[in-house]
C-alpha cells in the first residue's frame, strides 16, 4: 500500500501528500500520511479511495433456486423466501413429530388398558397355547388393535411393578400434551412465526458476535467532484468565445471610480462579454442565443492565468454554427419545486420546471423555441413566489409576479413580458426578493441603485416605467443586477479591464435619474457587463 501511495505521489496523481510512512507494529497495521499546507483531508482521502485498494467495490447477484427454477431476487424477496422456507421446515417437522407422538400414544393407550385389567390379561396369556392365540385373544376381549396387543406381549415383566406402571401412565399424559401442542402449531401461523423468531434468537445467542462490517442505507461511488476542493471561482467569457476560471481571491477590491485591472487578455477585436461567480462543485447550465442549453461542471472549465484568454468554448461545448453563449446558471442541486424563467431580446418570457434541465445531452437540448430575429438573453431560477424584473436598453423596466407566467414545456415559445418601443431591446432580467435594491449600469461607466419599492407591481406585457435616464452622457443600459448593502460588484469593460467595488459606496437614488460615475474609461472603451459577488472579505492587491 505504501509503495502504491508513493508511486501516486511521484507521478503527481495525488499532490496533496507531503510524506507517507509505515508505523505498523505487532498491535496492528498503521500508515501515517502527512498533508501539505492548506490541503483538505477529506479530499485527499477520497483520492486515496479512488486510486488505491483502500476501498473496493464488488457486485452481488442474488441468484437463488425458487420452485426448482433459478431466479434473481431482491433483498426483500430473499428474506420472504427464507421465512417461507423456515415455515415449511417447522410445519414438516411438527407433522413428523405429531405422527410419532400419535403412534406412541396408541401403544401407551394399549399398555394402560392392560395395566387396568392386569389379572385378566395375565390369565389370558397363560391360557393361550401360542403367541398368536394370545394376540387374538387380547384384540377380541379388550378391544385392542394388533399393534397394541403385540406391544403388550413384548412388554417385559418388570414393567408390571408399581413404579413402572406410574411411568407408563405419566408418559401417556405427557404424550397427549405434546400431541395437543403439535396440533396447535399446525393450526396457527402466528405460533409458527414465533418459533422461527425464538430459534433465530437461540442461534444468535450461541453463535453471534459483534458485527465487523457497517451496514448503511446507501453508498455513492467516488467521482471526480469528491476529489476537488470546493471554492468560489470567477468565470470569464470573451465575445469571440473564450472561457476560463480563476479563484475569486485573485481579484482585489478598489474604490469607486478606480481604473481597475485586467481580468482577461484579449485580442484587438475581442473583449470580455460576461463574468460569472460559482463554486467548483456547481453545475453550469449554458444557455445560448438560439434557445439551447448545455451542461458542464465548473471544475471542467479550464483554469488559466489572469491575463490569459482561456479555452475556446467550441472545444468545451458542442455548439452549432452561429450559436453564442448568452447566460449561465450555477445550480447547486437539481430538485423539484423550482423553475427556470427565461427572457428573450424581443421581450418574451417563459417559465419551465428546473428538473426538465437535469439531464441534458452532450449535444445540448432545447430550452425554448424562438421566432426569427429573436434570441435568448437571460435566465434565472425561481421558487414560484418571486417578482420578475425586465430592463431594456433605453432605460425602461417592468415588474410583475412570476405567477403571471404559467409553466410550460421546454419547446414552448413563451409569453409577452415587456412591450418594447421600436428599436428597443431587453438587456437584463432579475427575480426580486425583499430588502434589495436594483443596480443599473450604462455603457459609458455610469450607474445607480434604486429601491425595488419604487417599481410598481404591474401585469406582464405592459410598457413599463423608467429605471435610469439614457442620456448622451450615460449611453444605453448594458446590464441590471439586484444588490444589497453588503454586496460587492465586478464591472468589466470591452478591453478586458475589471474593477471591484462595494455597493455600500453607491447611493440609493430615485428611478428617473442618471446615476454616478462607476469606472474611469479610456477613449472608445465601453462597459461590457457587471456581476454581483457573494463573499465579503478584502483582498490584497497583486504586485
Long-range contacts (C-beta under 8 A, 24 or more apart in sequence): 1-31, 1-52, 1-53, 1-54, 2-31, 4-51, 4-52, 4-53, 5-31, 5-33, 5-48, 5-52, 8-51, 8-52, 13-47, 13-51, 14-44, 14-47, 14-48, 14-51, 16-40, 16-43, 16-44, 16-47, 17-44, 40-229, 43-226, 43-227, 43-228, 43-229, 46-222, 46-226, 46-227, 47-227, 49-222, 50-222, 50-226, 50-227, 55-222, 57-221, 83-193, 83-196, 86-196, 86-199, 87-189, 87-192, 87-193, 87-196, 90-185, 90-192, 90-195, 90-196, 91-185, 91-186, 91-192, 94-182, 94-185, 94-186, 95-182, 95-186, 97-178, 97-182, 98-179, 98-182, 98-183, 98-186, 101-175, 101-178, 101-179, 101-182, 102-179, 104-175, 105-172, 105-175, 105-176, 105-179, 106-145, 106-147, 106-148, 107-147, 107-148, 107-151, 108-168, 108-171, 108-172, 108-175, 109-148, 109-172, 110-144, 110-145, 110-147, 110-148, 110-149, 110-151, 110-152, 111-148, 111-151, 111-152, 111-155, 111-159, 111-168, 111-172, 112-168, 112-169, 112-172, 113-142, 113-144, 113-148, 114-138, 114-142, 114-152, 114-155, 115-160, 115-165, 115-168, 115-169, 117-142, 118-160, 121-152, 125-153, 224-299, 225-281, 225-297, 225-299, 228-280, 228-281, 228-299, 229-280, 230-279, 230-280, 230-281, 231-279, 231-280, 232-277, 232-278, 232-279, 232-534, 232-535, 233-277, 233-278, 233-279, 233-280, 233-298, 233-301, 233-303, 234-263, 234-275, 234-276, 234-277, 234-490, 235-275, 235-276, 235-277, 235-278, 235-284, 235-298, 235-301, 235-328, 236-263, 236-264, 236-272, 236-274, 236-275, 236-310, 236-492, 237-272, 237-273, 237-274, 237-275, 237-276, 237-313, 237-325, 238-264, 238-266, 238-270, 238-271, 238-272, 238-273, 238-309, 238-310, 238-496, 239-270, 239-271, 239-272, 239-273, 239-494, 240-266, 240-267, 240-269, 240-270, 241-312, 241-313, 241-314, 241-324, 241-325, 242-270, 242-309, 242-310, 242-311, 242-312, 242-313, 243-301, 243-302, 243-310, 243-311, 243-312, 243-313, 243-316, 244-301, 244-302, 244-303, 244-304, 244-308, 244-309, 244-310, 244-311, 245-298, 245-301, 245-302, 245-303, 245-304, 245-310, 246-303, 246-304, 246-305, 246-306, 248-277, 248-533, 248-535, 249-539, 250-306, 250-542, 251-490, 251-498, 251-500, 251-539, 252-500, 252-538, 252-539, 252-540, 252-541, 252-542, 253-488, 253-500, 253-501, 253-502, 253-538, 253-539, 254-499, 254-500, 254-501, 255-501, 255-505, 256-501, 256-502, 256-505, 256-506, 256-516, 256-517, 256-518, 257-517, 257-518, 257-519, 257-520, 258-499, 258-501, 258-519, 258-520, 259-497, 259-499, 259-519, 259-520, 260-491, 260-493, 260-497, 260-498, 260-499, 260-500, 260-519, 261-497, 261-498, 261-499, 261-542, 262-306, 262-307, 262-496, 262-497, 262-498, 263-306, 263-490, 263-492, 263-496, 263-497, 263-498, 264-306, 264-307, 264-308, 264-309, 264-310, 264-496, 265-307, 265-308, 265-309, 265-496, 266-309, 266-495, 266-496, 267-309, 270-309, 271-493, 271-494, 271-495, 271-496, 271-528, 272-492, 272-493, 272-494, 272-496, 272-498, 272-528, 272-529, 273-528, 273-529, 274-325, 274-327, 274-328, 274-528, 274-529, 275-490, 275-492, 275-498, 275-529, 275-530, 275-531, 276-328, 276-330, 276-531, 277-330, 277-490, 277-531, 277-532, 277-533, 277-534, 278-328, 278-330, 279-330, 279-332, 281-332, 282-330, 282-331, 282-332, 283-330, 283-331, 283-332, 283-334, 284-328, 284-329, 284-330, 284-331, 285-328, 285-329, 285-331, 285-340, 285-357, 285-360, 285-379, 286-317, 286-325, 286-328, 287-325, 287-326, 287-327, 287-328, 287-329, 287-342, 287-367, 287-376, 287-379, 288-319, 288-323, 288-324, 288-325, 288-326, 288-364, 288-376, 289-323, 289-324, 289-325, 289-326, 289-375, 289-376, 289-377, 290-320, 290-322, 290-323, 290-370, 290-375, 290-376, 291-366, 291-367, 291-368, 291-369, 291-370, 291-375, 291-376, 292-320, 292-323, 292-364, 292-365, 292-366, 292-367, 293-357, 293-360, 293-364, 293-365, 293-366, 293-367, 294-318, 294-319, 294-360, 294-364, 295-357, 295-360, 298-330, 306-542, 317-364, 318-362, 318-363, 318-364, 319-364, 326-375, 326-376, 326-377, 326-378, 327-376, 327-377, 327-378, 327-379, 329-379, 329-380, 329-381, 331-381, 334-358, 337-383, 337-384, 338-381, 338-382, 338-383, 339-381, 339-382, 339-383, 339-384, 339-402, 339-407, 340-367, 340-379, 340-380, 340-381, 340-382, 341-379, 341-380, 341-381, 341-382, 341-388, 341-402, 341-405, 341-429, 341-431, 342-367, 342-368, 342-376, 342-378, 342-379, 342-414, 343-376, 343-377, 343-378, 343-379, 343-390, 343-417, 343-426, 343-429, 344-368, 344-370, 344-374, 344-375, 344-376, 344-377, 344-414, 344-426, 345-374, 345-375, 345-376, 345-377, 345-425, 345-426, 346-371, 346-373, 346-374, 346-420, 346-425, 346-426, 347-390, 347-392, 347-416, 347-417, 347-418, 347-419, 347-420, 347-426, 348-374, 348-413, 348-414, 348-415, 348-416, 348-417, 349-388, 349-390, 349-405, 349-414, 349-415, 349-416, 349-417, 349-429, 349-460, 350-405, 350-408, 350-412, 350-413, 350-414, 350-415, 351-382, 351-402, 351-405, 351-406, 351-407, 351-408, 352-407, 352-408, 352-409, 352-410, 352-412, 353-407, 354-381, 356-409, 356-410, 357-410, 365-410, 366-410, 366-411, 367-410, 368-410, 368-411, 368-412, 368-413, 368-414, 369-411, 369-412, 369-413, 370-413, 371-413, 377-426, 377-427, 377-428, 377-429, 378-426, 378-428, 378-429, 379-429, 380-429, 380-430, 380-431, 381-431, 382-431, 386-431, 386-432, 386-433, 387-431, 387-432, 387-452, 387-457, 388-417, 388-429, 388-430, 388-431, 388-432, 388-460, 389-429, 389-430, 389-431, 389-432, 389-438, 389-452, 389-455, 389-480, 389-482, 390-417, 390-418, 390-426, 390-428, 390-429, 390-464, 391-426, 391-427, 391-428, 391-429, 391-430, 391-440, 391-467, 391-477, 391-480, 392-418, 392-420, 392-424, 392-425, 392-426, 392-427, 392-464, 392-477, 393-424, 393-425, 393-426, 393-427, 393-470, 393-476, 393-477, 393-478, 394-421, 394-423, 394-424, 394-470, 394-476, 394-477, 395-440, 395-466, 395-467, 395-468, 395-469, 395-470, 395-476, 395-477, 396-420, 396-421, 396-424, 396-463, 396-464, 396-465, 396-466, 396-467, 397-455, 397-464, 397-465, 397-466, 397-467, 397-480, 398-458, 398-460, 398-462, 398-463, 398-464, 398-465, 399-432, 399-452, 399-455, 399-456, 399-457, 399-458, 400-457, 400-458, 400-459, 400-460, 400-462, 401-457, 402-431, 404-459, 404-460, 405-460, 415-460, 415-461, 416-460, 416-461, 417-460, 417-461, 418-460, 418-461, 418-462, 418-463, 418-464, 419-461, 419-462, 419-463, 419-464, 421-463, 427-476, 427-477, 427-478, 427-479, 427-480, 428-477, 428-479, 428-480, 428-481, 430-480, 430-481, 430-482, 431-482, 432-482, 433-482, 435-484, 436-482, 436-483, 436-484, 437-482, 437-483, 437-484, 437-503, 437-508, 438-467, 438-480, 438-481, 438-482, 438-483, 439-480, 439-481, 439-482, 439-483, 439-489, 439-503, 439-506, 439-530, 439-532, 440-467, 440-468, 440-477, 440-479, 440-480, 440-515, 441-477, 441-478, 441-479, 441-480, 441-481, 441-491, 441-518, 441-527, 441-530, 442-468, 442-470, 442-474, 442-475, 442-476, 442-477, 442-478, 442-515, 442-527, 443-474, 443-475, 443-476, 443-477, 443-478, 443-526, 443-527, 444-473, 444-474, 444-475, 444-521, 444-526, 444-527, 445-517, 445-518, 445-519, 445-520, 445-521, 445-527, 446-473, 446-474, 446-475, 446-514, 446-515, 446-516, 446-517, 446-518, 447-506, 447-515, 447-516, 447-518, 447-530, 448-506, 448-507, 448-509, 448-513, 448-514, 448-515, 448-516, 449-483, 449-503, 449-506, 449-507, 449-508, 449-509, 450-508, 450-509, 450-510, 450-511, 451-508, 452-482, 454-510, 454-511, 455-511, 465-511, 466-511, 466-512, 467-511, 468-511, 468-513, 468-514, 468-515, 469-512, 469-513, 469-514, 471-514, 473-514, 474-514, 474-515, 475-526, 478-526, 478-527, 478-528, 478-529, 478-530, 479-527, 479-529, 479-530, 481-530, 481-531, 481-532, 482-532, 483-532, 486-536, 487-532, 487-533, 487-534, 488-532, 488-533, 488-535, 488-536, 489-530, 489-531, 489-532, 489-533, 490-530, 490-531, 490-532, 490-533, 491-518, 491-519, 491-527, 491-529, 491-530, 492-527, 492-528, 492-529, 492-530, 492-531, 493-519, 493-521, 493-525, 493-526, 493-527, 493-528, 494-525, 494-526, 494-527, 494-528, 495-522, 495-525, 497-525, 500-533
